[in-house]
Amino acid sequence: MTGELEYSLPPAIRRIATAFRWCGWVSFWVQVVLGVISSLALLFAIGSLGARSGGDSNPGAAPGLFFSGLGLIAVYLGAYWAFRYTRLARRLRGRDASRRPKPKDALQALRFGLYISLGGMLLSLLGAEAIVGSLLAKALSQPQGAALFGAGTNVTQFVQPLDIFVVQANTNIVLAHFGGLVGTLWLYNRVSKV
């Protein structure tokens, strides 16, 4: 039955539908996996940020986590949109030609996917700037040699492993948006050639 359907589809539509299906699934899974890993890291960081004594010593952490959280929400929105690409591929392969999406509808869906990824990447980069800025302030404010000799300083002044964990989570968010951008741009290129 599917062989009969494949032969009734024009070759250009078959190529586009296949591209949407494969790229949609790859983009979906890349964003979901990186989003889940980043979610766990950020939840752990937010939980331990409140538990730390002297949480006031890192003023850039809260805005950085806020923007990273918004970027993470955009990752999940981008994953949903990538899943929609697979549904669009299914509609393109449908038997009823009148129900198939038009090329302009596919381009509009891709354009919206680009906006999601670019907006999410902007939010994540703003979060990265705040996080790295607060880590730089921490590193510059610690006295020389205090980490080695323990000169009666507050340990929360130092850059801690949890701080680097937050940077890693934010980097994963940016990477997820980059994966969504690459997939959407590749699809945009394939659709615009038709």
MDAnalysis code that builds the backbone (N, CA, C; Angstrom):
import MDAnalysis as mda
import numpy as np

u = mda.Universe.empty(582, n_residues=194, atom_resindex=np.repeat(np.arange(194), 3), trajectory=True)
u.add_TopologyAttr("name", ["N", "CA", "C"] * 194)
u.add_TopologyAttr("resid", np.arange(1, 195))
u.add_TopologyAttr("resname", ["MET", "THR", "GLY", "GLU", "LEU", "GLU", "TYR", "SER", "LEU", "PRO", "PRO", "ALA", "ILE", "ARG", "ARG", "ILE", "ALA", "THR", "ALA", "PHE", "ARG", "TRP", "CYS", "GLY", "TRP", "VAL", "SER", "PHE", "TRP", "VAL", "GLN", "VAL", "VAL", "LEU", "GLY", "VAL", "ILE", "SER", "SER", "LEU", "ALA", "LEU", "LEU", "PHE", "ALA", "ILE", "GLY", "SER", "LEU", "GLY", "ALA", "ARG", "SER", "GLY", "GLY", "ASP", "SER", "ASN", "PRO", "GLY", "ALA", "ALA", "PRO", "GLY", "LEU", "PHE", "PHE", "SER", "GLY", "LEU", "GLY", "LEU", "ILE", "ALA", "VAL", "TYR", "LEU", "GLY", "ALA", "TYR", "TRP", "ALA", "PHE", "ARG", "TYR", "THR", "ARG", "LEU", "ALA", "ARG", "ARG", "LEU", "ARG", "GLY", "ARG", "ASP", "ALA", "SER", "ARG", "ARG", "PRO", "LYS", "PRO", "LYS", "ASP", "ALA", "LEU", "GLN", "ALA", "LEU", "ARG", "PHE", "GLY", "LEU", "TYR", "ILE", "SER", "LEU", "GLY", "GLY", "MET", "LEU", "LEU", "SER", "LEU", "LEU", "GLY", "ALA", "GLU", "ALA", "ILE", "VAL", "GLY", "SER", "LEU", "LEU", "ALA", "LYS", "ALA", "LEU", "SER", "GLN", "PRO", "GLN", "GLY", "ALA", "ALA", "LEU", "PHE", "GLY", "ALA", "GLY", "THR", "ASN", "VAL", "THR", "GLN", "PHE", "VAL", "GLN", "PRO", "LEU", "ASP", "ILE", "PHE", "VAL", "VAL", "GLN", "ALA", "ASN", "THR", "ASN", "ILE", "VAL", "LEU", "ALA", "HIS", "PHE", "GLY", "GLY", "LEU", "VAL", "GLY", "THR", "LEU", "TRP", "LEU", "TYR", "ASN", "ARG", "VAL", "SER", "LYS", "VAL"])
u.atoms.positions = np.array([
    [0.823, -1.187, 0.000],
    [0.000, 0.000, 0.000],
    [0.868, 1.252, 0.000],
    [1.927, 1.267, 0.798],
    [2.756, 2.468, 0.816],
    [3.529, 2.614, -0.487],
    [3.884, 1.501, -1.130],
    [4.561, 1.586, -2.424],
    [3.662, 2.245, -3.448],
    [2.369, 1.905, -3.400],
    [1.411, 2.518, -4.312],
    [1.299, 4.010, -4.030],
    [1.314, 4.381, -2.753],
    [1.233, 5.777, -2.371],
    [2.490, 6.522, -2.803],
    [3.648, 5.914, -2.630],
    [4.906, 6.558, -3.005],
    [4.939, 6.893, -4.488],
    [4.411, 5.994, -5.334],
    [4.452, 6.251, -6.774],
    [3.458, 7.329, -7.187],
    [2.386, 7.539, -6.404],
    [1.419, 8.567, -6.772],
    [1.886, 9.959, -6.350],
    [2.858, 10.030, -5.460],
    [3.385, 11.329, -5.045],
    [4.399, 11.844, -6.054],
    [4.366, 13.135, -6.328],
    [5.428, 13.709, -7.164],
    [6.769, 13.570, -6.439],
    [7.850, 13.372, -7.181],
    [9.162, 13.167, -6.546],
    [9.596, 14.310, -5.629],
    [9.275, 15.552, -5.992],
    [9.677, 16.695, -5.162],
    [8.975, 16.651, -3.809],
    [7.696, 16.326, -3.814],
    [6.945, 16.247, -2.554],
    [7.453, 15.076, -1.716],
    [7.779, 13.986, -2.356],
    [8.310, 12.826, -1.635],
    [9.637, 13.176, -0.957],
    [10.512, 13.901, -1.682],
    [11.797, 14.304, -1.102],
    [11.599, 15.249, 0.078],
    [10.700, 16.212, -0.087],
    [10.454, 17.183, 0.985],
    [9.842, 16.499, 2.205],
    [8.891, 15.608, 1.973],
    [8.269, 14.895, 3.094],
    [9.287, 14.036, 3.844],
    [10.167, 13.384, 3.105],
    [11.209, 12.579, 3.745],
    [12.158, 13.463, 4.543],
    [12.514, 14.611, 3.980],
    [13.406, 15.539, 4.686],
    [12.746, 16.053, 5.962],
    [11.474, 16.402, 5.886],
    [10.760, 16.874, 7.070],
    [10.698, 15.777, 8.132],
    [10.421, 14.557, 7.708],
    [10.308, 13.462, 8.670],
    [11.635, 13.208, 9.382],
    [12.718, 13.036, 8.629],
    [14.005, 12.723, 9.244],
    [14.559, 13.879, 10.049],
    [14.524, 15.048, 9.487],
    [15.067, 16.206, 10.189],
    [14.219, 16.549, 11.413],
    [12.916, 16.379, 11.295],
    [12.035, 16.624, 12.434],
    [12.349, 15.709, 13.604],
    [12.526, 14.410, 13.310],
    [12.826, 13.470, 14.401],
    [14.205, 13.710, 14.998],
    [15.204, 13.954, 14.170],
    [16.556, 14.197, 14.695],
    [16.558, 15.465, 15.552],
    [15.965, 16.516, 15.048],
    [15.910, 17.771, 15.794],
    [15.123, 17.610, 17.091],
    [14.021, 16.876, 17.030],
    [13.209, 16.627, 18.215],
    [14.026, 15.941, 19.303],
    [14.705, 14.848, 18.946],
    [15.434, 14.090, 19.952],
    [16.653, 14.833, 20.477],
    [17.327, 15.575, 19.621],
    [18.474, 16.371, 20.091],
    [18.000, 17.384, 21.129],
    [16.911, 18.070, 20.823],
    [16.419, 19.088, 21.745],
    [15.847, 18.478, 23.026],
    [15.169, 17.363, 22.921],
    [14.605, 16.736, 24.125],
    [15.715, 16.229, 25.047],
    [16.694, 15.529, 24.494],
    [17.770, 14.979, 25.329],
    [18.552, 16.097, 26.004],
    [18.972, 17.098, 25.237],
    [19.714, 18.208, 25.833],
    [18.839, 19.025, 26.790],
    [17.558, 19.127, 26.484],
    [16.645, 19.844, 27.378],
    [16.454, 19.133, 28.708],
    [16.328, 17.815, 28.690],
    [16.163, 17.061, 29.938],
    [17.433, 17.149, 30.791],
    [18.578, 16.997, 30.161],
    [19.844, 17.101, 30.901],
    [19.973, 18.496, 31.517],
    [19.658, 19.520, 30.755],
    [19.748, 20.885, 31.274],
    [18.708, 21.140, 32.354],
    [17.532, 20.570, 32.209],
    [16.493, 20.733, 33.233],
    [16.952, 20.172, 34.565],
    [17.513, 18.976, 34.536],
    [17.988, 18.365, 35.774],
    [19.101, 19.199, 36.408],
    [20.008, 19.673, 35.590],
    [21.113, 20.484, 36.111],
    [20.608, 21.794, 36.702],
    [19.681, 22.447, 36.012],
    [19.163, 23.722, 36.524],
    [18.305, 23.529, 37.764],
    [17.519, 22.456, 37.821],
    [16.738, 22.189, 39.027],
    [17.648, 21.946, 40.223],
    [18.712, 21.192, 39.995],
    [19.680, 20.957, 41.057],
    [20.336, 22.261, 41.488],
    [20.676, 23.106, 40.539],
    [21.325, 24.381, 40.856],
    [20.385, 25.314, 41.599],
    [19.132, 25.374, 41.188],
    [18.166, 26.248, 41.857],
    [17.921, 25.755, 43.280],
    [17.808, 24.439, 43.436],
    [17.609, 23.885, 44.771],
    [18.780, 24.144, 45.695],
    [19.974, 24.008, 45.194],
    [21.129, 24.220, 46.055],
    [21.453, 25.702, 46.231],
    [20.998, 26.546, 45.306],
    [21.212, 27.987, 45.460],
    [20.454, 28.494, 46.675],
    [19.242, 27.997, 46.856],
    [18.462, 28.393, 48.024],
    [19.001, 27.794, 49.308],
    [19.613, 26.625, 49.227],
    [20.134, 25.958, 50.423],
    [21.483, 26.509, 50.865],
    [22.198, 27.177, 49.975],
    [23.520, 27.711, 50.324],
    [23.393, 28.833, 51.345],
    [24.310, 28.850, 52.250],
    [24.367, 30.005, 53.144],
    [25.103, 31.110, 52.403],
    [24.595, 32.304, 52.517],
    [25.229, 33.418, 51.813],
    [24.906, 33.409, 50.340],
    [23.680, 33.071, 49.966],
    [23.283, 33.089, 48.573],
    [23.334, 34.488, 47.977],
    [23.449, 35.523, 48.874],
    [23.518, 36.895, 48.391],
    [24.870, 37.201, 47.760],
    [25.870, 36.337, 47.963],
    [27.211, 36.633, 47.489],
    [27.347, 36.489, 45.976],
    [26.333, 36.001, 45.319],
    [26.399, 35.818, 43.869],
    [25.177, 36.492, 43.241],
    [25.206, 37.825, 43.077],
    [24.012, 38.534, 42.604],
    [23.637, 38.230, 41.159],
    [24.553, 37.752, 40.341],
    [24.242, 37.469, 38.950],
    [23.622, 36.108, 38.732],
    [23.603, 35.279, 39.782],
    [23.092, 33.913, 39.624],
    [21.595, 33.893, 39.337],
    [20.822, 34.715, 40.038],
    [19.370, 34.700, 39.854],
    [18.958, 35.140, 38.440],
    [19.456, 36.282, 37.931],
    [19.087, 36.637, 36.555],
    [19.607, 35.622, 35.537],
    [20.785, 35.076, 35.778],
    [21.334, 34.078, 34.868],
    [20.470, 32.831, 34.819],
    [20.036, 32.373, 35.993],
    [19.155, 31.204, 36.038],
    [17.789, 31.512, 35.430],
    [17.323, 32.747, 35.616],
    [16.035, 33.140, 35.043],
    [16.076, 33.085, 33.513],
    [17.090, 33.707, 32.933],
    [17.186, 33.702, 31.470],
    [17.469, 32.301, 30.936],
    [18.258, 31.533, 31.659],
    [18.503, 30.150, 31.246],
    [17.221, 29.329, 31.304],
    [16.414, 29.581, 32.323],
    [15.122, 28.896, 32.427],
    [14.195, 29.245, 31.272],
    [14.177, 30.521, 30.890],
    [13.376, 30.920, 29.729],
    [13.899, 30.268, 28.454],
    [15.228, 30.193, 28.328],
    [15.824, 29.514, 27.178],
    [15.462, 28.036, 27.165],
    [15.385, 27.431, 28.345],
    [15.015, 26.022, 28.445],
    [13.556, 25.802, 28.034],
    [12.694, 26.712, 28.412],
    [11.296, 26.633, 27.970],
    [11.234, 26.710, 26.448],
    [12.054, 27.581, 25.876],
    [12.104, 27.698, 24.413],
    [12.646, 26.422, 23.770],
    [13.542, 25.694, 24.465],
    [14.033, 24.415, 23.933],
    [12.874, 23.430, 23.810],
    [12.046, 23.354, 24.840],
    [10.907, 22.433, 24.784],
    [9.883, 22.871, 23.744],
    [9.713, 24.171, 23.575],
    [8.834, 24.668, 22.517],
    [9.406, 24.317, 21.141],
    [10.726, 24.442, 21.001],
    [11.387, 24.062, 19.748],
    [11.277, 22.567, 19.475],
    [11.353, 21.748, 20.533],
    [11.195, 20.299, 20.364],
    [9.778, 19.974, 19.903],
    [8.807, 20.667, 20.476],
    [7.421, 20.472, 20.029],
    [7.283, 20.869, 18.559],
    [7.925, 21.963, 18.199],
    [7.827, 22.424, 16.808],
    [8.516, 21.440, 15.856],
    [9.617, 20.854, 16.292],
    [10.287, 19.832, 15.476],
    [9.389, 18.613, 15.316],
    [8.660, 18.262, 16.362],
    [7.693, 17.169, 16.254],
    [6.605, 17.527, 15.241],
    [6.227, 18.787, 15.194],
    [5.233, 19.224, 14.199],
    [5.747, 19.044, 12.781],
    [7.074, 19.136, 12.594],
    [7.631, 18.875, 11.268],
    [7.328, 17.446, 10.840],
    [7.371, 16.507, 11.771],
    [7.076, 15.112, 11.421],
    [5.603, 14.961, 11.055],
    [4.738, 15.701, 11.708],
    [3.301, 15.667, 11.375],
    [3.064, 16.318, 10.013],
    [3.819, 17.362, 9.719],
    [3.722, 18.000, 8.410],
    [4.162, 17.030, 7.316],
    [5.190, 16.249, 7.601],
    [5.646, 15.235, 6.636],
    [4.545, 14.208, 6.388],
    [3.853, 13.814, 7.430],
    [2.763, 12.852, 7.275],
    [1.643, 13.433, 6.417],
    [1.333, 14.718, 6.635],
    [0.291, 15.347, 5.816],
    [0.738, 15.495, 4.366],
    [2.026, 15.729, 4.154],
    [2.532, 15.833, 2.782],
    [2.410, 14.504, 2.040],
    [2.528, 13.399, 2.753],
    [2.437, 12.076, 2.132],
    [1.001, 11.584, 1.991],
    [0.043, 12.369, 2.425],
    [-1.359, 11.954, 2.376],
    [-1.862, 11.736, 0.955],
    [-2.871, 10.904, 0.850],
    [-3.448, 10.573, -0.466],
    [-4.205, 11.744, -1.084],
    [-4.886, 12.504, -0.256],
    [-5.704, 13.599, -0.760],
    [-4.831, 14.818, -1.038],
    [-4.641, 15.127, -2.300],
    [-3.760, 16.242, -2.687],
    [-4.315, 17.590, -2.237],
    [-5.635, 17.698, -2.078],
    [-6.221, 18.973, -1.675],
    [-5.942, 19.277, -0.198],
    [-5.631, 18.256, 0.579],
    [-5.362, 18.449, 2.008],
    [-3.877, 18.614, 2.303],
    [-3.033, 18.456, 1.303],
    [-1.602, 18.627, 1.499],
    [-1.299, 20.097, 1.765],
    [-0.356, 20.341, 2.660],
    [0.034, 21.738, 2.898],
    [0.695, 22.334, 1.660],
    [0.475, 23.591, 1.478],
    [1.105, 24.313, 0.370],
    [2.553, 24.626, 0.740],
    [3.400, 24.868, -0.261],
    [4.804, 25.222, 0.040],
    [4.927, 26.449, 0.941],
    [4.037, 27.434, 0.773],
    [4.116, 28.616, 1.625],
    [3.782, 28.280, 3.072],
    [2.912, 27.274, 3.301],
    [2.619, 26.844, 4.671],
    [3.831, 26.172, 5.304],
    [4.534, 25.378, 4.516],
    [5.752, 24.738, 5.025],
    [6.818, 25.786, 5.334],
    [6.963, 26.768, 4.469],
    [7.936, 27.837, 4.710],
    [7.564, 28.662, 5.936],
    [6.270, 28.883, 6.140],
    [5.826, 29.631, 7.308],
    [6.107, 28.841, 8.594],
    [5.903, 27.543, 8.564],
    [6.216, 26.708, 9.729],
    [7.716, 26.744, 10.019],
    [8.521, 26.694, 8.985],
    [9.970, 26.756, 9.169],
    [10.404, 28.120, 9.700],
    [9.782, 29.161, 9.215],
    [10.109, 30.504, 9.686],
    [9.803, 30.636, 11.175],
    [8.672, 30.089, 11.608],
    [8.325, 30.147, 13.025],
    [9.305, 29.318, 13.859],
    [9.748, 28.183, 13.322],
    [10.759, 27.380, 14.000],
    [12.074, 28.134, 14.152],
    [12.432, 28.908, 13.137],
    [13.632, 29.744, 13.238],
    [13.483, 30.794, 14.335],
    [12.309, 31.412, 14.422],
    [12.079, 32.416, 15.457],
    [12.181, 31.805, 16.852],
    [11.648, 30.607, 17.015],
    [11.727, 29.935, 18.317],
    [13.186, 29.695, 18.697],
    [13.946, 29.138, 17.778],
    [15.343, 28.812, 18.081],
    [16.185, 30.062, 18.296],
    [15.987, 31.074, 17.470],
    [16.763, 32.306, 17.640],
    [16.400, 33.031, 18.933],
    [15.120, 33.083, 19.251],
    [14.693, 33.712, 20.504],
    [15.218, 32.958, 21.715],
    [15.135, 31.637, 21.666],
    [15.650, 30.831, 22.767],
    [17.150, 30.961, 22.916],
    [17.849, 31.037, 21.780],
    [19.294, 31.198, 21.850],
    [19.651, 32.567, 22.435],
    [18.897, 33.603, 22.079],
    [19.136, 34.931, 22.646],
    [18.939, 34.907, 24.159],
    [17.862, 34.307, 24.625],
    [17.614, 34.226, 26.065],
    [18.721, 33.447, 26.774],
    [19.147, 32.356, 26.169],
    [20.208, 31.540, 26.769],
    [21.534, 32.289, 26.803],
    [21.811, 33.040, 25.768],
    [23.053, 33.819, 25.751],
    [23.015, 34.952, 26.778],
    [21.840, 35.554, 26.978],
    [21.718, 36.555, 28.043],
    [21.959, 35.903, 29.404],
    [21.423, 34.700, 29.584],
    [21.676, 33.959, 30.816],
    [23.145, 33.636, 30.981],
    [23.797, 33.249, 29.897],
    [25.229, 32.934, 29.957],
    [26.040, 34.167, 30.334],
    [25.671, 35.321, 29.795],
    [26.383, 36.557, 30.138],
    [26.252, 36.861, 31.625],
    [25.053, 36.701, 32.161],
    [24.849, 36.973, 33.588],
    [25.600, 35.968, 34.455],
    [25.569, 34.699, 34.074],
    [26.242, 33.660, 34.858],
    [27.760, 33.853, 34.825],
    [28.309, 34.043, 33.638],
    [29.756, 34.213, 33.520],
    [30.196, 35.524, 34.178],
    [29.388, 36.554, 34.066],
    [29.718, 37.815, 34.737],
    [29.763, 37.658, 36.247],
    [28.822, 36.908, 36.808],
    [28.831, 36.703, 38.260],
    [30.014, 35.831, 38.683],
    [30.363, 34.848, 37.847],
    [31.534, 34.026, 38.167],
    [32.825, 34.839, 38.082],
    [32.899, 35.733, 37.128],
    [34.065, 36.604, 37.023],
    [34.167, 37.507, 38.244],
    [33.036, 38.062, 38.675],
    [33.039, 38.910, 39.868],
    [33.479, 38.117, 41.094],
    [33.018, 36.876, 41.208],
    [33.443, 36.023, 42.322],
    [34.949, 35.768, 42.266],
    [35.433, 35.432, 41.079],
    [36.854, 35.116, 40.937],
    [37.734, 36.325, 41.217],
    [37.298, 37.503, 40.785],
    [38.098, 38.705, 41.006],
    [38.040, 39.203, 42.446],
    [36.975, 38.869, 43.157],
    [36.830, 39.361, 44.529],
    [37.506, 38.473, 45.562],
    [37.906, 37.269, 45.190],
    [38.550, 36.422, 46.196],
    [39.997, 36.847, 46.382],
    [40.435, 36.893, 47.631],
    [41.810, 37.316, 47.898],
    [42.819, 36.288, 47.402],
    [43.966, 36.769, 46.980],
    [45.016, 35.891, 46.474],
    [45.524, 34.975, 47.577],
    [45.573, 33.681, 47.297],
    [46.100, 32.715, 48.237],
    [45.119, 32.259, 49.292],
    [43.941, 32.872, 49.366],
    [42.984, 32.492, 50.400],
    [42.451, 31.087, 50.178],
    [42.346, 30.676, 48.932],
    [41.840, 29.332, 48.664],
    [42.824, 28.280, 49.146],
    [44.100, 28.595, 49.098],
    [45.110, 27.631, 49.538],
    [45.325, 27.653, 51.043],
    [45.303, 28.842, 51.614],
    [45.681, 28.963, 53.014],
    [44.495, 29.164, 53.944],
    [43.282, 29.306, 53.403],
    [42.089, 29.419, 54.235],
    [42.170, 30.565, 55.223],
    [42.381, 31.745, 54.748],
    [42.611, 32.904, 55.611],
    [41.321, 33.438, 56.210],
    [40.499, 32.577, 56.763],
    [39.281, 33.004, 57.442],
    [38.256, 33.638, 56.532],
    [38.221, 33.250, 55.281],
    [37.259, 33.834, 54.344],
    [36.036, 32.936, 54.219],
    [34.976, 33.503, 53.712],
    [33.736, 32.765, 53.482],
    [33.896, 31.903, 52.227],
    [33.616, 30.630, 52.344],
    [33.820, 29.695, 51.231],
    [32.895, 30.009, 50.060],
    [31.734, 30.620, 50.311],
    [30.802, 30.912, 49.220],
    [31.326, 32.009, 48.296],
    [32.404, 32.688, 48.686],
    [32.994, 33.696, 47.815],
    [33.715, 33.058, 46.635],
    [34.123, 31.820, 46.782],
    [34.923, 31.160, 45.758],
    [34.032, 30.556, 44.679],
    [34.588, 30.418, 43.497],
    [33.892, 29.716, 42.424],
    [33.803, 28.251, 42.826],
    [32.573, 27.741, 42.857],
    [32.328, 26.375, 43.319],
    [31.963, 25.491, 42.141],
    [32.080, 24.182, 42.321],
    [31.722, 23.265, 41.223],
    [30.285, 23.435, 40.736],
    [29.382, 23.792, 41.633],
    [27.994, 23.994, 41.232],
    [27.876, 25.141, 40.232],
    [28.700, 26.159, 40.387],
    [28.680, 27.284, 39.448],
    [29.053, 26.829, 38.040],
    [30.015, 25.953, 37.940],
    [30.421, 25.422, 36.636],
    [29.334, 24.510, 36.079],
    [28.619, 23.831, 36.964],
    [27.498, 22.977, 36.562],
    [26.411, 23.803, 35.868],
    [26.165, 24.999, 36.387],
    [25.170, 25.896, 35.778],
    [25.641, 26.354, 34.402],
    [26.941, 26.632, 34.278],
    [27.492, 27.021, 32.972],
    [27.313, 25.882, 31.977],
    [27.563, 24.646, 32.416],
    [27.387, 23.482, 31.532],
    [25.935, 23.324, 31.107],
    [25.015, 23.498, 32.037],
    [23.591, 23.391, 31.702],
    [23.201, 24.442, 30.672],
    [23.673, 25.669, 30.857],
    [23.346, 26.731, 29.918],
    [23.977, 26.468, 28.553],
    [25.176, 25.900, 28.547],
    [25.821, 25.557, 27.279],
    [25.016, 24.486, 26.545],
    [24.461, 23.528, 27.275],
    [23.608, 22.508, 26.654],
    [22.352, 23.125, 26.052],
    [21.815, 24.141, 26.718],
    [20.628, 24.823, 26.192],
    [20.971, 25.525, 24.878],
    [22.097, 26.206, 24.851],
    [22.522, 26.888, 23.621],
    [22.756, 25.863, 22.504],
    [23.356, 24.732, 22.845],
    [23.594, 23.674, 21.859],
    [22.283, 23.108, 21.320],
    [21.287, 22.956, 22.182],
    [19.978, 22.468, 21.731],
    [19.354, 23.441, 20.739],
    [19.450, 24.736, 21.035],
    [18.920, 25.732, 20.096],
    [19.709, 25.731, 18.795],
    [21.006, 25.534, 18.882],
    [21.817, 25.458, 17.673],
    [21.382, 24.266, 16.818],
    [21.128, 23.126, 17.448],
    [20.638, 21.951, 16.711],
    [19.311, 22.227, 16.027],
    [18.413, 22.923, 16.728],
    [17.139, 23.296, 16.123],
    [17.317, 24.249, 14.952],
    [18.241, 25.193, 15.097],
    [18.517, 26.136, 14.010],
    [19.080, 25.438, 12.777],
    [20.046, 24.550, 12.994],
    [20.665, 23.846, 11.871],
    [19.621, 23.011, 11.128],
    [18.807, 22.280, 11.885],
    [17.775, 21.457, 11.247],
    [16.772, 22.287, 10.469],
    [16.327, 23.376, 11.063],
    [15.333, 24.218, 10.394],
    [15.915, 24.904, 9.174],
    [17.147, 25.385, 9.269],
    [17.771, 26.012, 8.100],
    [17.991, 25.005, 6.974],
    [18.357, 23.780, 7.330],
    [18.531, 22.744, 6.312],
    [17.204, 22.457, 5.616],
    [16.132, 22.342, 6.405],
    [14.809, 22.121, 5.809],
    [14.380, 23.316, 4.961],
    [14.642, 24.501, 5.445],
    [14.293, 25.715, 4.698],
    [14.976, 25.715, 3.339],
    [16.223, 25.312, 3.335],
    [16.982, 25.221, 2.083],
    [16.362, 24.182, 1.141],
    [15.964, 23.044, 1.679],
    [15.362, 21.987, 0.847],
    [14.015, 22.417, 0.272],
    [13.193, 23.078, 1.093],
    [11.857, 23.469, 0.628],
    [11.946, 24.616, -0.365],
    [12.850, 25.551, -0.142],
    [12.921, 26.707, -1.027],
    [13.485, 26.348, -2.411],
    [14.126, 25.188, -2.542],
    [14.632, 24.764, -3.856],
    [13.524, 24.285, -4.781],
    [12.385, 23.939, -4.216],
    [11.291, 23.368, -5.039],
    [10.540, 24.459, -5.751],
])
